[in-house]
Amino acid sequence: MTVAQLIERLREMPGEAVVLLEGDGAFARVAGVALEKSVTEGLPDEVILSTDAEE
């Protein structure tokens, strides 16, 4: 999924909804977003979603 695709999907959601990330059969709230620039030419940059470590 690209950032443009993610933004489009999020536009369809209620603004007050909480964003969760699923992993290992559990859910955690997304606590941060970071951009990781690609160090290899030809590969795309990446957006990293991080969760709250306390959940």
Stockholm file with secondary structure:
# STOCKHOLM 1.0

chainA/1-55         MTVAQLIERLREMPGEAVVLLEGDGAFARVAGVALEKSVTEGLPDEVILSTDAEE
#=GR chainA/1-55 SS CCHHHHHHHHHTSCTTCCCEEEETTEEEEEEEEEEECCSSTTSCCEEEEEECTTC
#=GC SS_cons        CCHHHHHHHHHTSCTTCCCEEEETTEEEEEEEEEEECCSSTTSCCEEEEEECTTC
//
